[in-house]
Amino acid sequence: MSKPGDGGLFIFLPDKLSATILSWQKKLNETDKPMPKPHITLIYPGCFYKSEWPDNRKSVVECIKKFKPFTLELGKIDIFTDPYFLWVGPGYNEQNKKLFEMNEMLVNKFEDQMTGLNLVPYTPHVSVGTFVSENKLDKSKLELTELLKTNTLKFEVKEVYYTILDTDFRWKIHDLISLGV
């Protein structure tokens, strides 16, 4: 579970797609736990605390600058368990290949520092809801499948953001890294 001071690398969704995801979160999320601004969690290792970011930034930039801006489409629905956690993410296909390559490069670079994650296997994703009961999770997963049939979640990725979870449990942007620069 995330705690204040944790850092991560995020790709924020454009406003129109964020509004769509926010409406899904409001409709499908079972718990009262507030959901963060819609984003793709690219990587979330324990090494990205604010005090350690200056030492890690150069390595992150070296990985990210190898990629030019690319189009990404979200359409895969899946869950993490413990707790039940519903998400939508990119399916692995030619169009989304660059995101998975970027993620793999970063994970390999920081693998020794990725501790305490129960999201195995880790997949870049956008949170839709947290669930206490498997029954509600299953119903929400079916409903999300129907919602995806009528919504296209496609956008261009141009930046990656370094964020830190603040004491108010909101992810705050502390740095921006542009792709291909």
N, C-alpha and C positions, 0 to 999 in steps of 0.2 A: 504494500500500500504506500502511496506517495506521502511524503511528509515535508513540511516547510524546509526550504533549503535545497531540496532535490532539484537537479537541473536536467534538461533534456533538449533534444533537437526536434523542432516541429516544423511542419509545413502547414500554414494556415490556409483555409479554404476561402475563396472569394465570397463577398457578402451574400450574393444570391444563393449560393450553395450552403453557406452557413445558416441562412434563414430556413432552408429546407431541413437541414439536419436538426436545428433547434426545435422545429415543429415536431419532428419525429421523436426527439428526446422527451419533449413535454408529453407526448401522447403515449410513448412506450415505456419509459423509465419507471420501474416499480418502486424504487426507494426514494427517500427524500433527499438523498445525497445530491448536492448541486453538481451539474455537469459543466465542464469548462467550455470556453469558446471552441467551436468545432475546429479540429486540426488533425493532421496525420501525425501520429507519434512516430517519428522516423527512427529514433534510437533513444533509449532511456537508461543509460548505464549510471551506476553510482559515482562515477569519477567526475561528473560535471558539476560539482558544487561550485558556488561562486568564487571561492578562494582558489580553486584549482583550474578555473576556466582559462586564465591567461596562459598557463602552461600547456593546456590542451588545444587551445584555439588554432595554433599554427597547423597542427596535424589534421584537425577537422577541415580547415580551409583547403589544405592540400588535397584532401579527398573530394570535397565538394566542387572545387574549381575545375576538376576534370570533366564535369558534366555541363553541357549547354542546357538552356531552358528546354523543357519537354512537356508534352501533353500527357495527362494522367486521367484515367477513368476508374471510378469506384463502382464496383458491382458485386463484389464477393461478400457474402454474409457469413459470419462465423461467431464463435464464442470462445472466451477463456473461462476457466472454472476457478473456484475458490477466490472470491465469490463468483457467481454467474455474471458474466460480463458480455453483452451483445455489442458487436461492432460490424461496421462495413469497411471494406478496404479494397485495394486494387487486386483483381485477379491476376495471376501470372500469365501474361501474354506479351506479344511483341511490343505493343504500345506501352505497357507498364514496365517493361524490362529495365529501363534506366533507374527507376526507383529502387528496384530490388538489387541492382548492381551497386547503387550508392549505399543502401542499407548494409549489404554484405561487406563492402569495403570498410565502412565505419565499425561494424560489429567485429570484424577481424582485427582492426586496429586497436580497439578498446576491449577486446574479449576478456582479458584478465581482470578488468575493473567492473565488469557487469555483474553485480552481486545482488542477491535478494529479490530477483524477479521471479514471479510465479506465472509469467506469461510465456510459457514454453510450448511449442516453439514460438519465438517472438516474430510477429508480423506487423509491418507498418499498418496502422488502422486509424479509424475515426470512431470514437466512442458513441454509442447510441443509448445504452442503458445498463444499469446494474440491477440485479434481481436476487431476491431472497429465495423465491420458489422456482423450481424447475418447470412447473406447470405454466406460470406466467411467462417465463423465458421462452418456452416453446410456442406459446400463442403470439408473443411479440415477434419472434423470428419469422413466423408465417406471415404476420401482418407486414413486416418489413420487406419480405419477399414481394408482396403485392405492391407496396409503395415504390419499390425499385423498378417495377415494370412500367410505371408511368412517369418516372423521373430519370433524367440523364445527369449523372454527376461527373462531368468532364471539365477539366480546367488546365491551364498552363502553370507549371511549377517554375518559378523564377528565383525564389529565395528559400533559404532555410534559416530558421530563427533559433537562437539559443535562448531558452526560457528558464526561469527559476520559480518554483512554487513558493509563494509568499505566505505569511502567517494567516492571511484571510482566505487561504486555499484557492487563490487565483494564480494562474501561470502568467508571469510578467516577462515581457520581452526585454532582454539585456544586450542582445547583439543580433545583427543580421548579416548573413553571408549570401552574396549573390552568386548564382550559378554561372560558370564559364568566365569568371573574372579573375 
